[in-house]
Amino acid sequence: MAQGAKPGEGGQLPGPKVSDYIATLRASKPGVTLISPPPHHDIYSIEDLAQLIHDLHAVNEKAGVSVKLVSSIGIGTVACGVAKANADVIQISGGDGGTGASPLSSIKHAGCPWELGLSEAHSALMNNGLRDRVTLRVDGGIRTGRDIAIAAMMGAEEYGFGTIAMIAEGCVMARVCHLNTCPVGVTSQKEELRKKFPGTPEHVVNFFLFVAEEVRELMAHLGYSKFEDLIGRADLLKESDEQLARVAKTKGVSLTGFFSGIPDSKEDRAFLRATPEEGGGVKTETVHVNGFSSDLDREMCNHPDVKTAIERNSGETAVSFNIKNTDRSACAMLAGDIARKYGNKGLDGNLNINIFGSAGQSFGAFVLPGLKVRLTGEANDYVGKGMHGGEIVVLPEADAGFVASESSIVGNACLYGATGGDFHANGRAGERFCVRNSGAYAVCEGTGDHCCEYMTGGVVVALGTVGRNVGAGMTGGIGYFYDEDGRFEERVNGEIVKIQRVSTPAGELQLKNMIERHFEKTGSEKAEAILDNWSEEVGKFWQVYPPSEAQSAVVTDSIVGEQVKVSARAPSQDLCYLPVGADLNADQTTRCAD
């Protein structure tokens, strides 16, 4: 998988370029270097990727999901896995192109030419009968109509332009994107430089018209009138003896080995259409739909009380459902319905969803303000992924027969990339609890390794022991950790964060409030025991904070009168810069997607 404009550490934004506006959009802190958007950090296996694709198809069934792969050896095998994981588009990204804004270490390891990755991916998908399930897109230094014709013959159906489109609108390739000094104001946050931007949309339109004209001339030269007749026709390509002989280094090189394996699709063109099961139509109009183990998500969305609550947008509504551990992404589809109607500010009323049983992966993904989800039972990995508001409470059944504070009740990577919301788990969490949390307020009774990794906002309270490597890459937010065994200090990754005892009234107030709410929501015995003996127990808590929080009221006494935040159930700032409503026009929808 790859992220951002160049394969490598995509989305790279050096700290000095991260203004208040950008930090708000990326749910981070001004001045802190940004690497990649949260949903990308943590894909370590094809199963993780398949789950993320499932979540995205659940929250918006009409949207296709694109997965970007670096052109490198073995890409064919990965592409087959991605196709089986139900991606709609596979983007092959070559090592060329880019404006040089990425760190040197990324540019030096940016993959092979797109021709090699594309031909391998197309061949593997064809040979495994998967080519009709995905659209193949290619990018990485594509400049001309000739590039497009060659890419089409190697199997690509869509083509990405980056650098050349930037040049068409005025970029002069000064390669100072990372310094915030772009002379034509393309990649600068400085208003005086942005005024120098010379481009117009017509420049880009003209450029693409010329590219299209070149493709048309090449097609006429080859004797084809329909562009799709070129796709996958590698038999129309041959080596140029003249070019091979031109440079001494390439005289002994033969390229046929690289491209001879591309399957011959001259007669069988079925791969250009969607699968017969999906109607066999045009691929770009076909989006894979999740095959649910049960129709729990649809049942939730179609429940008359739920529909009425969303329509009315006020008052209290409560509904109950049973769940089993093959029900994945529960509540994501419901969150999508609410978001389409009211944007990410969610509901004004409260929709209480009570669920009983053992939940599958990504339970409560993308929950919004106004949604209160209560699970009695247990949950798998990725609880509250991408949560933006509202509330998730997980607690064991009354007759569970185990001590809640000593038993795991939720899996790994909970609240992954969350931007708001309150979370309470009456039990222990797995590893990577609150990875890249950017605003959720969470309480659990202990975690595994890597708690608060990459965190940029929010507050985490752990009422039990935690694993090693706490606070690795943490650049925002606050953590409170109950140190029962006196070994917490050795488990902290001190590269960025500092630790201290809870030393300010504001910090103590925030911590106590969150523990009181945890007891109120879950009936936690551990929370009750701590609160009953608060004056003594508060001394056992450590506060973990990064430099960006060093001057906040909960860390230091220097600020008087600053409001202490104890909940993130509703967002404190308006992150949606578009008019909210069910019917966004096409332009607004595109901007939302961007």
C-alpha positions as CSV (number, residue, x, y, z in Angstrom):
1,M,0.0,0.0,0.0
2,A,1.1,3.5,-0.6
3,Q,0.0,6.9,0.6
4,G,-0.1,10.4,-0.8
5,A,1.4,11.8,-3.9
6,K,4.5,9.7,-4.0
7,P,4.9,6.1,-2.9
8,G,6.5,6.2,0.5
9,E,5.5,8.5,3.3
10,G,2.7,10.3,1.5
11,G,0.8,13.3,2.8
12,Q,4.1,14.7,4.0
13,L,3.7,18.2,5.4
14,P,6.6,19.7,7.3
15,G,5.7,21.3,10.7
16,P,6.2,24.9,9.6
17,K,3.6,24.5,6.9
18,V,0.9,23.2,9.2
19,S,-1.2,26.3,9.8
20,D,-4.2,26.4,12.2
21,Y,-6.5,25.8,9.2
22,I,-4.6,22.7,8.1
23,A,-4.2,21.4,11.6
24,T,-8.0,21.7,12.1
25,L,-8.7,19.8,8.8
26,R,-6.2,17.1,9.7
27,A,-7.3,17.0,13.4
28,S,-3.8,17.7,14.6
29,K,-1.8,20.5,16.1
30,P,-0.3,23.6,14.3
31,G,3.5,23.2,13.7
32,V,3.5,19.4,14.1
33,T,4.8,17.5,11.0
34,L,2.1,15.4,9.4
35,I,2.9,12.1,7.6
36,S,-0.3,10.4,6.5
37,P,-4.0,10.6,7.1
38,P,-5.1,8.3,10.0
39,P,-6.9,5.5,8.1
40,H,-3.6,4.5,6.4
41,H,-1.2,4.2,9.3
42,D,-2.2,0.8,10.4
43,I,-2.7,-1.6,7.5
44,Y,-0.4,-4.4,8.4
45,S,-2.1,-7.3,6.6
46,I,-4.6,-7.9,3.8
47,E,-7.2,-8.7,6.4
48,D,-6.9,-5.2,7.9
49,L,-7.2,-3.8,4.4
50,A,-10.3,-6.0,3.6
51,Q,-11.9,-4.8,6.9
52,L,-11.2,-1.1,6.0
53,I,-12.8,-1.6,2.6
54,H,-15.7,-3.3,4.2
55,D,-16.2,-0.3,6.6
56,L,-16.1,2.2,3.7
57,H,-18.6,0.2,1.7
58,A,-20.8,0.1,4.7
59,V,-20.8,3.8,5.5
60,N,-21.5,4.7,1.9
61,E,-22.7,1.9,-0.4
62,K,-22.7,4.0,-3.5
63,A,-19.0,5.0,-3.3
64,G,-16.2,3.0,-4.9
65,V,-13.0,2.2,-2.9
66,S,-9.6,2.8,-4.5
67,V,-6.5,1.1,-3.2
68,K,-3.1,2.4,-4.2
69,L,-0.2,0.0,-4.6
70,V,3.5,0.8,-5.2
71,S,4.9,-0.6,-8.4
72,S,7.3,-3.2,-7.1
73,I,8.2,-6.9,-7.3
74,G,5.3,-9.1,-6.2
75,I,2.6,-6.5,-6.8
76,G,0.6,-9.1,-8.8
77,T,0.1,-11.2,-5.7
78,V,-0.9,-8.2,-3.6
79,A,-3.3,-6.9,-6.4
80,C,-5.1,-10.3,-6.4
81,G,-5.6,-10.0,-2.6
82,V,-6.9,-6.5,-2.9
83,A,-9.3,-7.6,-5.6
84,K,-10.6,-10.4,-3.4
85,A,-10.9,-7.8,-0.6
86,N,-13.6,-6.1,-2.7
87,A,-11.7,-3.0,-3.8
88,D,-13.3,-1.3,-6.8
89,V,-10.2,0.4,-8.2
90,I,-6.5,-0.6,-7.9
91,Q,-4.1,2.2,-8.6
92,I,-0.6,1.2,-9.6
93,S,1.8,4.0,-8.6
94,G,5.2,4.2,-10.4
95,G,8.4,5.7,-8.9
96,D,8.6,8.6,-11.3
97,G,6.8,11.9,-11.2
98,G,6.3,13.9,-8.1
99,T,7.5,17.4,-7.3
100,G,10.2,16.6,-4.8
101,A,8.3,17.6,-1.7
102,S,8.7,14.3,0.0
103,P,11.6,13.5,2.4
104,L,14.7,12.3,0.6
105,S,14.3,8.8,2.3
106,S,10.9,8.5,0.6
107,I,12.0,9.6,-2.8
108,K,14.9,7.1,-2.8
109,H,12.6,4.2,-2.2
110,A,9.7,5.1,-4.4
111,G,9.2,1.9,-6.3
112,C,9.8,0.7,-9.9
113,P,8.6,2.2,-13.2
114,W,4.8,1.9,-13.6
115,E,5.2,-0.2,-16.7
116,L,6.6,-3.1,-14.7
117,G,4.0,-2.9,-11.9
118,L,1.1,-2.5,-14.3
119,S,2.0,-5.4,-16.5
120,E,2.5,-7.7,-13.5
121,A,-0.7,-6.7,-11.8
122,H,-2.8,-7.0,-15.0
123,S,-1.3,-10.4,-15.8
124,A,-1.9,-11.8,-12.3
125,L,-5.5,-10.5,-12.2
126,M,-6.2,-12.0,-15.7
127,N,-4.6,-15.4,-14.8
128,N,-6.6,-15.6,-11.6
129,G,-9.9,-14.7,-13.1
130,L,-10.2,-11.5,-11.1
131,R,-9.6,-8.8,-13.7
132,D,-13.3,-8.1,-14.3
133,R,-13.8,-7.3,-10.6
134,V,-11.6,-4.2,-10.5
135,T,-10.7,-1.1,-12.6
136,L,-7.0,-0.7,-13.0
137,R,-5.6,2.8,-12.7
138,V,-2.0,3.9,-13.2
139,D,0.0,7.0,-12.4
140,G,3.6,8.0,-11.8
141,G,5.2,10.4,-14.3
142,I,2.6,10.0,-17.1
143,R,3.0,13.0,-19.4
144,T,1.8,12.4,-22.9
145,G,-0.8,10.7,-25.1
146,R,1.9,8.1,-26.0
147,D,2.2,7.2,-22.3
148,I,-1.6,6.7,-22.1
149,A,-1.6,4.5,-25.2
150,I,1.2,2.3,-23.8
151,A,-0.5,2.1,-20.4
152,A,-3.8,1.1,-22.0
153,M,-2.1,-1.7,-24.0
154,M,-0.5,-3.0,-20.8
155,G,-4.0,-3.2,-19.2
156,A,-4.8,0.1,-17.5
157,E,-8.3,1.6,-17.8
158,E,-7.7,4.9,-16.0
159,Y,-4.7,7.2,-15.9
160,G,-3.5,9.6,-13.3
161,F,-1.8,12.9,-13.9
162,G,-0.1,14.8,-11.1
163,T,3.1,16.8,-11.9
164,I,2.3,17.6,-15.5
165,A,-1.2,18.9,-14.6
166,M,0.5,21.1,-11.9
167,I,2.9,22.4,-14.5
168,A,0.0,23.2,-16.9
169,E,-1.6,25.4,-14.2
170,G,1.6,27.3,-13.4
171,C,4.0,25.1,-11.3
172,V,7.6,25.9,-12.2
173,M,9.2,22.9,-10.5
174,A,11.2,25.0,-8.1
175,R,11.2,21.9,-5.8
176,V,10.8,24.0,-2.7
177,C,7.3,22.7,-1.8
178,H,8.5,21.7,1.7
179,L,10.0,25.1,2.5
180,N,6.7,27.1,2.1
181,T,8.4,29.5,-0.3
182,C,6.8,28.4,-3.6
183,P,7.5,31.3,-6.0
184,V,4.2,30.8,-7.8
185,G,2.1,30.1,-4.7
186,V,1.0,26.6,-5.6
187,T,2.2,24.9,-2.4
188,S,2.4,27.8,0.0
189,Q,0.3,28.8,2.9
190,K,1.6,32.3,2.7
191,E,-1.1,34.7,1.4
192,E,1.4,37.0,-0.3
193,L,2.8,34.1,-2.3
194,R,-0.6,32.6,-3.1
195,K,-1.5,35.9,-4.8
196,K,1.2,35.1,-7.4
197,F,-0.6,32.0,-8.6
198,P,-0.9,32.3,-12.4
199,G,-3.0,29.3,-13.3
200,T,-6.6,29.0,-14.6
201,P,-8.7,25.9,-15.1
202,E,-8.6,26.6,-18.9
203,H,-4.9,25.9,-18.9
204,V,-5.4,22.4,-17.5
205,V,-8.4,21.8,-19.8
206,N,-6.3,22.8,-22.9
207,F,-3.5,20.5,-21.9
208,F,-5.8,17.5,-21.6
209,L,-7.4,18.3,-24.9
210,F,-3.9,18.1,-26.5
211,V,-3.2,14.8,-24.7
212,A,-6.5,13.4,-26.0
213,E,-5.7,14.6,-29.5
214,E,-2.4,12.8,-29.4
215,V,-4.1,9.6,-28.2
216,R,-6.6,10.0,-31.1
217,E,-3.7,10.3,-33.6
218,L,-2.0,7.2,-32.3
219,M,-5.3,5.3,-32.4
220,A,-5.7,6.4,-36.0
221,H,-2.2,5.3,-36.8
222,L,-2.9,1.8,-35.3
223,G,-6.3,1.6,-37.1
224,Y,-8.6,1.7,-34.1
225,S,-11.6,3.9,-33.6
226,K,-12.6,2.9,-30.0
227,F,-10.1,3.5,-27.2
228,E,-11.3,0.5,-25.2
229,D,-10.1,-1.8,-28.0
230,L,-6.5,-0.9,-27.1
231,I,-6.8,-1.9,-23.4
232,G,-4.9,-5.0,-22.6
233,R,-3.5,-5.4,-26.2
234,A,0.2,-5.8,-25.3
235,D,0.6,-7.7,-28.6
236,L,0.6,-4.3,-30.3
237,L,3.8,-3.3,-28.5
238,K,7.2,-4.1,-29.7
239,E,10.8,-3.1,-28.7
240,S,12.4,-0.3,-30.6
241,D,15.7,-1.6,-32.0
242,E,16.7,2.0,-32.8
243,Q,16.3,3.1,-29.1
244,L,18.1,0.0,-27.8
245,A,21.1,0.7,-30.0
246,R,21.2,4.4,-29.1
247,V,22.8,4.0,-25.6
248,A,25.7,1.6,-25.0
249,K,24.3,0.4,-21.7
250,T,21.1,-0.9,-23.2
251,K,22.5,-2.8,-26.2
252,G,22.4,-6.1,-24.4
253,V,19.0,-5.6,-22.7
254,S,15.9,-7.3,-23.9
255,L,12.6,-6.1,-22.6
256,T,10.5,-8.9,-24.0
257,G,10.9,-11.0,-20.8
258,F,9.2,-8.3,-18.8
259,F,6.1,-8.0,-21.0
260,S,5.8,-11.3,-22.8
261,G,3.8,-12.7,-19.9
262,I,0.8,-10.4,-20.4
263,P,-2.1,-12.6,-21.4
264,D,-3.4,-12.3,-24.9
265,S,-6.8,-10.7,-24.7
266,K,-7.3,-9.9,-28.4
267,E,-10.4,-12.1,-28.7
268,D,-11.7,-12.3,-25.1
269,R,-12.6,-8.7,-24.0
270,A,-15.0,-9.7,-21.1
271,F,-12.6,-8.3,-18.5
272,L,-13.6,-4.8,-19.6
273,R,-17.1,-5.3,-18.1
274,A,-18.1,-5.9,-14.5
275,T,-18.8,-9.5,-13.4
276,P,-22.0,-11.2,-14.6
277,E,-23.1,-11.4,-10.9
278,E,-23.0,-7.6,-10.8
279,G,-24.9,-7.2,-14.0
280,G,-21.9,-7.1,-16.4
281,G,-22.3,-3.3,-16.9
282,V,-19.7,-0.6,-17.2
283,K,-17.2,-1.0,-14.3
284,T,-17.2,2.7,-13.3
285,E,-20.9,2.5,-12.7
286,T,-20.6,-0.7,-10.6
287,V,-19.7,-0.6,-6.9
288,H,-19.2,-3.7,-4.9
289,V,-21.7,-4.1,-2.1
290,N,-20.8,-5.8,1.1
291,G,-22.1,-9.3,1.5
292,F,-23.1,-9.2,5.2
293,S,-23.2,-12.3,7.4
294,S,-26.6,-11.1,8.4
295,D,-28.6,-8.0,7.6
296,L,-28.1,-6.4,11.0
297,D,-26.9,-3.1,9.6
298,R,-29.8,-2.9,7.2
299,E,-32.2,-4.0,9.9
300,M,-30.9,-1.1,12.1
301,C,-31.3,1.5,9.3
302,N,-34.8,0.2,8.3
303,H,-36.2,0.0,11.8
304,P,-39.2,2.4,11.8
305,D,-38.2,4.0,15.1
306,V,-34.7,4.7,13.8
307,K,-36.0,6.2,10.6
308,T,-38.4,8.4,12.5
309,A,-35.7,9.6,14.9
310,I,-33.4,10.6,12.0
311,E,-36.3,12.4,10.2
312,R,-37.5,14.2,13.3
313,N,-33.9,15.0,14.6
314,S,-35.0,15.7,18.2
315,G,-36.0,13.9,21.4
316,E,-34.9,10.5,22.7
317,T,-35.3,7.2,20.9
318,A,-34.2,3.8,22.1
319,V,-34.0,0.5,20.1
320,S,-32.4,-2.9,20.8
321,F,-30.7,-5.5,18.7
322,N,-28.8,-8.8,19.1
323,I,-25.4,-9.2,17.4
324,K,-23.0,-12.0,16.6
325,N,-19.2,-11.8,15.9
326,T,-19.6,-12.2,12.2
327,D,-21.6,-8.9,12.1
328,R,-18.9,-6.5,11.0
329,S,-19.0,-2.7,10.9
330,A,-22.2,-2.5,12.9
331,C,-23.6,1.0,13.1
332,A,-21.4,2.3,10.2
333,M,-24.3,2.2,7.7
334,L,-26.5,4.0,10.2
335,A,-23.8,6.7,10.7
336,G,-23.7,7.1,6.9
337,D,-27.4,7.6,6.7
338,I,-27.2,10.3,9.4
339,A,-24.2,12.0,7.8
340,R,-25.8,12.2,4.4
341,K,-28.7,14.0,6.0
342,Y,-27.0,16.2,8.6
343,G,-23.3,16.3,7.8
344,N,-20.8,15.5,10.5
345,K,-22.6,17.5,13.2
346,G,-24.9,14.5,13.5
347,L,-28.3,14.5,15.2
348,D,-29.7,17.1,17.6
349,G,-31.7,14.4,19.4
350,N,-30.4,11.2,20.9
351,L,-30.7,7.8,19.2
352,N,-29.9,5.1,21.8
353,I,-28.9,1.8,20.2
354,N,-28.7,-1.1,22.8
355,I,-26.9,-4.2,21.4
356,F,-26.5,-7.6,23.1
357,G,-23.9,-10.2,22.2
358,S,-20.4,-10.6,20.7
359,A,-19.7,-7.9,18.1
360,G,-17.5,-8.4,15.0
361,Q,-14.7,-6.1,13.8
362,S,-15.2,-2.3,13.5
363,F,-18.1,-2.2,15.9
364,G,-19.4,1.4,16.1
365,A,-17.3,2.7,13.2
366,F,-17.8,6.3,12.2
367,V,-20.3,7.0,15.0
368,L,-21.6,10.6,15.0
369,P,-22.9,13.1,17.6
370,G,-26.4,12.1,18.7
371,L,-25.7,8.3,18.4
372,K,-25.3,6.5,21.8
373,V,-24.3,2.9,21.3
374,R,-24.3,0.5,24.3
375,L,-23.0,-3.0,23.8
376,T,-23.6,-5.6,26.5
377,G,-21.2,-8.4,25.7
378,E,-17.8,-8.0,24.1
379,A,-16.3,-6.6,20.9
380,N,-13.5,-7.4,18.4
381,D,-10.8,-5.2,16.9
382,Y,-11.3,-1.6,15.7
383,V,-14.1,-0.6,18.0
384,G,-15.1,3.0,17.3
385,K,-12.9,3.3,14.2
386,G,-13.1,6.9,12.8
387,M,-15.6,7.9,15.5
388,H,-16.5,11.6,15.3
389,G,-18.9,12.1,18.2
390,G,-21.6,10.4,20.2
391,E,-20.9,7.7,22.7
392,I,-19.9,4.0,22.8
393,V,-20.2,2.0,26.0
394,V,-19.0,-1.6,26.2
395,L,-19.7,-3.7,29.3
396,P,-19.8,-7.4,30.2
397,E,-23.1,-9.3,30.8
398,A,-24.2,-9.2,34.5
399,D,-23.6,-12.9,34.9
400,A,-20.3,-13.0,33.0
401,G,-18.5,-14.8,35.7
402,F,-15.2,-13.0,35.5
403,V,-13.6,-9.9,37.0
404,A,-14.2,-7.1,34.4
405,S,-11.1,-5.1,35.2
406,E,-8.9,-8.2,34.6
407,S,-10.4,-9.4,31.4
408,S,-10.2,-8.1,27.8
409,I,-13.6,-6.8,26.5
410,V,-12.5,-5.0,23.3
411,G,-9.8,-6.0,20.8
412,N,-6.9,-4.2,19.2
413,A,-6.7,-0.7,17.6
414,C,-9.8,0.7,19.2
415,L,-10.7,4.3,18.3
416,Y,-8.4,4.2,15.4
417,G,-8.3,7.7,13.8
418,A,-11.3,8.9,15.9
419,T,-11.9,12.6,15.9
420,G,-14.4,12.9,18.7
421,G,-16.9,11.0,20.9
422,D,-16.8,9.4,24.4
423,F,-15.8,5.8,24.8
424,H,-16.1,3.6,27.9
425,A,-15.1,0.0,28.2
426,N,-15.7,-1.8,31.5
427,G,-12.7,-4.1,30.9
428,R,-9.3,-4.2,29.3
429,A,-8.5,-3.2,25.7
430,G,-6.1,-4.9,23.4
431,E,-3.0,-3.4,21.8
432,R,-2.7,0.0,20.1
433,F,-5.6,1.5,22.0
434,C,-6.4,4.9,20.6
435,V,-3.9,4.7,17.7
436,R,-4.0,8.1,15.9
437,N,-6.8,9.2,18.2
438,S,-7.5,12.9,17.3
439,G,-10.2,13.9,19.7
440,A,-12.1,11.0,21.4
441,Y,-12.3,10.9,25.2
442,A,-11.8,7.3,26.2
443,V,-11.7,5.3,29.5
444,C,-10.8,1.6,29.8
445,E,-9.4,-0.6,32.6
446,G,-6.0,-1.4,31.1
447,T,-4.5,-1.9,27.7
448,G,-1.9,-3.9,25.8
449,D,1.2,-2.5,24.1
450,H,1.5,0.8,22.2
451,C,-1.3,2.7,23.9
452,C,-1.8,6.2,22.5
453,E,0.4,5.6,19.4
454,Y,0.5,8.5,17.0
455,M,-2.2,10.3,19.0
456,T,-2.9,13.9,18.1
457,G,-5.8,14.9,20.4
458,G,-8.4,13.7,22.9
459,V,-7.9,12.2,26.3
460,V,-7.3,8.6,27.4
461,V,-7.7,7.2,30.9
462,A,-6.5,3.7,31.7
463,L,-7.6,2.4,35.1
464,G,-5.2,-0.6,35.0
465,T,-1.8,-1.8,33.8
466,V,-0.7,-1.1,30.3
467,G,1.9,-2.7,28.0
468,R,5.2,-1.2,26.7
469,N,5.8,1.7,24.3
470,V,3.1,4.1,25.6
471,G,2.9,7.4,23.7
472,A,5.1,6.5,20.7
473,G,4.7,9.2,18.1
474,M,2.1,11.0,20.3
475,T,2.0,14.7,19.3
476,G,-1.3,15.8,20.9
477,G,-3.8,14.9,23.6
478,I,-3.4,13.8,27.2
479,G,-3.1,10.4,28.8
480,Y,-3.8,9.4,32.4
481,F,-2.5,6.0,33.6
482,Y,-3.3,4.3,36.9
483,D,0.0,2.8,38.1
484,E,-0.8,-0.1,40.4
485,D,2.4,-2.0,40.2
486,G,4.8,1.0,40.1
487,R,6.2,0.0,36.7
488,F,4.6,2.5,34.4
489,E,7.6,4.7,33.9
490,E,9.6,2.0,32.2
491,R,6.7,1.4,29.8
492,V,6.7,4.9,28.3
493,N,8.3,5.7,25.0
494,G,10.0,9.0,26.0
495,E,11.1,10.1,22.6
496,I,8.4,12.8,22.4
497,V,6.2,12.6,25.5
498,K,6.9,13.6,29.1
499,I,5.2,12.2,32.2
500,Q,4.3,13.8,35.6
501,R,1.9,13.1,38.4
502,V,-1.4,14.8,38.2
503,S,-0.4,18.2,39.6
504,T,-3.0,20.8,38.6
505,P,-6.6,21.3,39.8
506,A,-7.7,21.3,36.1
507,G,-6.0,18.0,35.4
508,E,-7.5,16.4,38.5
509,L,-10.9,17.8,37.7
510,Q,-10.7,16.4,34.1
511,L,-9.5,12.9,35.3
512,K,-12.1,12.7,38.1
513,N,-15.0,13.8,35.9
514,M,-14.1,11.1,33.3
515,I,-13.8,8.4,35.9
516,E,-17.2,9.4,37.4
517,R,-18.8,9.3,34.0
518,H,-17.2,5.9,33.5
519,F,-18.7,4.6,36.7
520,E,-22.1,6.1,35.8
521,K,-22.1,4.5,32.4
522,T,-20.7,1.1,33.2
523,G,-21.0,0.5,36.9
524,S,-17.3,-0.3,37.0
525,E,-16.1,-1.7,40.3
526,K,-12.6,-0.5,39.7
527,A,-13.8,3.1,39.1
528,E,-15.9,2.9,42.2
529,A,-13.0,1.8,44.3
530,I,-10.8,4.6,43.0
531,L,-13.5,7.2,43.6
532,D,-14.2,6.0,47.1
533,N,-10.6,6.6,48.1
534,W,-9.9,9.5,45.7
535,S,-7.5,11.6,47.8
536,E,-5.1,8.7,48.1
537,E,-5.7,7.0,44.7
538,V,-5.2,10.2,42.6
539,G,-1.5,10.1,43.6
540,K,-1.1,6.8,41.7
541,F,-2.0,8.3,38.3
542,W,0.6,9.5,35.8
543,Q,-0.2,12.1,33.3
544,V,1.4,11.7,29.8
545,Y,1.6,14.7,27.6
546,P,3.5,15.8,24.4
547,P,5.2,19.2,24.0
548,S,2.2,20.7,22.2
549,E,0.1,20.3,25.4
550,A,2.8,21.5,27.8
551,Q,1.1,24.9,28.4
552,S,-2.5,23.6,28.7
553,A,-4.4,24.1,31.9
554,V,-4.5,20.4,32.7
555,V,-0.6,20.1,32.6
556,T,0.5,23.4,34.1
557,D,-1.0,26.0,36.4
558,S,0.1,29.0,34.3
559,I,-3.2,29.5,32.5
560,V,-6.1,31.0,34.5
561,G,-9.7,30.5,33.5
562,E,-9.3,28.1,30.6
563,Q,-12.2,25.9,30.3
564,V,-11.5,22.2,31.1
565,K,-13.0,19.8,28.6
566,V,-14.2,16.4,29.9
567,S,-16.2,15.1,27.0
568,A,-16.1,15.0,23.2
569,R,-19.6,13.6,22.6
570,A,-20.4,16.6,20.4
571,P,-17.6,18.3,18.3
572,S,-16.3,21.6,19.7
573,Q,-15.6,23.1,16.3
574,D,-17.3,23.0,13.0
575,L,-15.1,20.8,10.8
576,C,-17.5,20.8,7.8
577,Y,-16.9,23.8,5.6
578,L,-19.8,23.0,3.3
579,P,-23.6,23.6,3.5
580,V,-25.1,20.7,5.3
581,G,-28.0,18.8,3.6
582,A,-29.0,15.6,1.9
583,D,-28.6,17.1,-1.6
584,L,-25.0,18.3,-2.2
585,N,-24.4,19.3,-5.8
586,A,-21.8,17.5,-7.8
587,D,-19.1,20.2,-7.1
588,Q,-19.7,20.1,-3.4
589,T,-19.6,16.3,-3.3
590,T,-16.2,16.4,-5.1
591,R,-14.9,18.9,-2.6
592,C,-16.2,16.8,0.3
593,A,-14.4,13.8,-1.1
594,D,-11.2,15.9,-1.5
